[in-house]
Amino acid sequence: MLTKGLKMKYWKIVPLNLGKIVRDKSFFTYMKDPGIKIELGILAWLVISGDEKIIIDTGPSHLSKTAEFHKPFFQLPEQTLEAQLARFATSFDEIKIVINTHLHWDHCYGNSFFKKARFYIQKREIDYARNPLPIHAKAYVVGQAGLTPPFEETDFDILQGDVELAPGVKVILTPGHSPGMQAVCVQTQKGLYTIAGDTIPLFENFAVPDDVPFLPGAIFIDLKEYFESLERIKKLGGFILPGHDLQVLEKTMYP
């Protein structure tokens, strides 16, 4: 499945709107704007080149399960993963590659829908997800009565570092928010796009002057690694698609 030296392909990127959460802004802009509530998108991504289709992240569980443990969370019927894919004439069985940026509850619950796909995660992420610090357990749905952590039902292909999964689609290790966080670099006709996941939750995290440090989110496991990952993404150039910013939904497709 992994590729090397194959001819470059160009891809289109479709943001999928799987609902929204309301949180204190300072969770996503470290020590900035505490007490201000903002709406954030629960996002997945459909990446298309001809007949090939890749999914990046698969969203939360059904509203009836998720709302109890992760309030407030809102999802309309047209925001289910199935409904969002149907907008682009795509079924679950068409997907052969699923990439989870990390294994928090809002990024991997939909894995079970994809019966014909291979799933990719970093070793550091799956190892930590199975034995997180208590303060992170809720994000991984570990130890919550009556719930099985969603990642335990997925047969992953385990990665260790950067890997090209298809011509023009490469995952890179970007730890900090979580130990095995990975971003996805996608080549398009208009240049490189990086789907940054929760390393860059909002456009605001990266929209800083050149002489000002990055503005990380406040949910992280290693701040030093986080800053190193932000620097790495910056050096890639191209365009950034953040993990929770509703502004990405202003376009149906990128580029």
KOLTOR-472015 format. One record per residue (C-alpha): x negated, y negated, z negated; residue number from 0. Coordinates in pm, whole numbers, always signed. Example, Ala and Ser with C-alpha at 12.3 -4.5 7.8 and 13.67 -1.06 7.14 Angstrom:
# KOLTOR-472015
       c1       c2       c3   seq
    -1230     +450     -780     0
    -1367     +106     -714     1
***
This chain:
# KOLTOR-472015
       c1       c2       c3   seq
       +0       +0       +0     0
     -286     -238      -69     1
     -436     -402     +237     2
     -778     -509     +347     3
     -888     -683     +660     4
     -546     -673     +828     5
     -419     -946    +1058     6
     -276    -1247     +878     7
     +101    -1286     +859     8
     +298    -1597     +785     9
     +588    -1591     +544    10
     +896    -1790     +446    11
     +984    -1833      +77    12
    +1344    -1841      -46    13
    +1418    -1948     -405    14
    +1696    -1744     -566    15
    +1913    -1913     -826    16
    +1994    -1664    -1103    17
    +2143    -1906    -1354    18
    +2015    -2160    -1602    19
    +1905    -2201    -1960    20
    +1908    -2509    -2183    21
    +1600    -2562    -2399    22
    +1404    -2831    -2576    23
    +1183    -2994    -2315    24
     +876    -2974    -2536    25
     +877    -2594    -2490    26
     +769    -2659    -2132    27
     +573    -2984    -2168    28
     +334    -2931    -2459    29
     +408    -3176    -2745    30
     +589    -3412    -2506    31
     +954    -3520    -2534    32
    +1054    -3314    -2840    33
    +1426    -3317    -2910    34
    +1524    -3373    -2547    35
    +1736    -3091    -2405    36
    +1691    -3002    -2040    37
    +1841    -2751    -1800    38
    +1602    -2505    -1639    39
    +1656    -2257    -1361    40
    +1621    -1882    -1389    41
    +1447    -1816    -1058    42
    +1338    -1529     -841    43
    +1185    -1546     -494    44
    +1254    -1369     -165    45
     +948    -1377      +62    46
    +1017    -1295     +428    47
     +805    -1222     +736    48
    +1004    -1071    +1023    49
    +1171     -758     +889    50
     +944     -740     +581    51
    +1082     -869     +256    52
     +917     -899      -86    53
    +1077     -993     -418    54
     +888    -1191     -681    55
    +1052    -1158    -1024    56
    +1397    -1009    -1071    57
    +1563    -1221    -1336    58
    +1764    -1149    -1652    59
    +2010     -874    -1738    60
    +2384     -914    -1705    61
    +2519    -1222    -1880    62
    +2715    -1012    -2129    63
    +2390     -864    -2264    64
    +2153    -1156    -2227    65
    +2366    -1432    -2377    66
    +2374    -1263    -2717    67
    +1997    -1273    -2757    68
    +1885    -1570    -2545    69
    +2136    -1850    -2600    70
    +2226    -2066    -2425    71
    +2210    -1887    -2089    72
    +2460    -1945    -1809    73
    +2517    -1747    -1490    74
    +2799    -1782    -1239    75
    +2919    -1480    -1036    76
    +2744    -1614     -727    77
    +2416    -1630     -920    78
    +2370    -1257     -971    79
    +2068    -1109     -796    80
    +2289     -908     -561    81
    +2492    -1215     -462    82
    +2184    -1427     -407    83
    +2023    -1167     -180    84
    +2348    -1127      +13    85
    +2325    -1496     +109    86
    +2024    -1395     +317    87
    +2168    -1068     +449    88
    +1939     -868     +223    89
    +2016     -554      +24    90
    +1822     -400     -263    91
    +1714     -102      -53    92
    +1540     -325     +203    93
    +1284     -432      -54    94
     +965     -226      -59    95
     +751     -452     -283    96
     +851     -615     -612    97
     +600     -833     -795    98
     +667     -930    -1156    99
     +471    -1241    -1252   100
     +501    -1119    -1613   101
     +738     -914    -1828   102
     +942    -1164    -2028   103
    +1317    -1097    -2032   104
    +1406    -1349    -1761   105
    +1160    -1210    -1504   106
    +1203     -831    -1488   107
    +1549     -710    -1594   108
    +1659     -672    -1232   109
    +1383     -421    -1149   110
    +1625     -133    -1187   111
    +1824     -242     -881   112
    +1537     -174     -641   113
    +1535     +202     -585   114
    +1297     +207     -287   115
    +1037      -46     -402   116
     +693      -26     -553   117
     +640     -254     -852   118
     +323     -445     -933   119
     +207     -577    -1270   120
     -126     -652    -1433   121
     -263     -399    -1681   122
     -315     -669    -1941   123
      +54     -757    -1919   124
     +204     -411    -1956   125
      -35     -327    -2240   126
      +65     -638    -2434   127
     +436     -607    -2353   128
     +443     -270    -2525   129
     +279     -402    -2841   130
     +324     -779    -2862   131
     +266    -1000    -3162   132
     +591    -1029    -3358   133
     +638    -1391    -3250   134
     +647    -1278    -2884   135
     +855     -962    -2931   136
    +1188    -1127    -2846   137
    +1057    -1249    -2511   138
     +969     -891    -2420   139
    +1294     -748    -2567   140
    +1085     -533    -2803   141
    +1248     -424    -3127   142
    +1593     -567    -3046   143
    +1863     -330    -3167   144
    +2042     -146    -2890   145
    +1822     -278    -2610   146
    +1549      -98    -2419   147
    +1271     -327    -2295   148
    +1338     -360    -1921   149
     +980     -287    -1819   150
     +994      +59    -1979   151
    +1230     +174    -1703   152
     +993      +69    -1423   153
     +724     +289    -1270   154
     +455      +27    -1211   155
     +152      +23     -990   156
     -100     -125    -1234   157
     -335     -400    -1114   158
     -652     -532    -1269   159
     -722     -875    -1126   160
     -665    -1023     -783   161
     -519     -802     -510   162
     -380     -859     -161   163
      -56     -662     -147   164
      +37     -748     +211   165
     -128     -960     +480   166
      -80    -1317     +360   167
      +51    -1224      +13   168
     -199    -1204     -273   169
     -156    -1186     -649   170
     -410    -1361     -870   171
     -456    -1316    -1243   172
     -362    -1638    -1427   173
     -350    -1555    -1800   174
     -252    -1798    -2071   175
     +126    -1810    -2089   176
     +103    -1435    -2131   177
     -205    -1208    -2125   178
     -140    -1065    -1779   179
      +40    -1350    -1609   180
       -7    -1343    -1233   181
      +68    -1600     -965   182
     +149    -1512     -604   183
      -27    -1685     -317   184
     +172    -1685       +6   185
      +44    -1792     +346   186
     +297    -1987     +553   187
     +291    -2165     +888   188
     +236    -2489     +694   189
      -35    -2368     +459   190
      -73    -2193     +125   191
     +211    -2183     -128   192
     +148    -2061     -482   193
     +443    -1923     -676   194
     +305    -2004    -1019   195
     +561    -1842    -1249   196
     +558    -1973    -1605   197
     +199    -2093    -1583   198
     +355    -2402    -1426   199
     +721    -2406    -1533   200
     +795    -2760    -1409   201
     +661    -2987    -1137   202
     +579    -3227    -1420   203
     +314    -2992    -1560   204
      +97    -3050    -1254   205
     +201    -3404    -1161   206
      -79    -3576    -1354   207
     -355    -3814    -1241   208
     -688    -3658    -1146   209
     -854    -3792    -1461   210
     -584    -3663    -1699   211
     -583    -3306    -1838   212
     -313    -3069    -1722   213
      +13    -3066    -1915   214
      +68    -2700    -2009   215
     +383    -2547    -2143   216
     +402    -2487    -2517   217
     +465    -2112    -2487   218
     +127    -1945    -2454   219
      -94    -1677    -2603   220
     -435    -1825    -2515   221
     -467    -2198    -2451   222
     -825    -2175    -2323   223
     -732    -1915    -2063   224
     -423    -2120    -1981   225
     -631    -2425    -1889   226
     -871    -2210    -1688   227
     -575    -2070    -1493   228
     -437    -2417    -1428   229
     -777    -2524    -1298   230
     -793    -2218    -1076   231
     -454    -2288     -922   232
     -550    -2650     -863   233
     -865    -2545     -675   234
     -657    -2329     -441   235
     -496    -2640     -297   236
     -175    -2611     -101   237
     +172    -2633     -251   238
     +296    -2527     -595   239
     +636    -2371     -665   240
     +699    -2380    -1043   241
     +874    -2109    -1239   242
    +1177    -2288    -1387   243
    +1221    -2625    -1217   244
    +1570    -2673    -1071   245
    +1422    -2909     -813   246
    +1296    -2611     -614   247
    +1659    -2535     -530   248
    +1688    -2860     -335   249
    +1550    -2660      -41   250
    +1695    -2333      +80   251
    +1362    -2215     +220   252
     +993    -2308     +210   253
     +819    -2440     +410   254
***
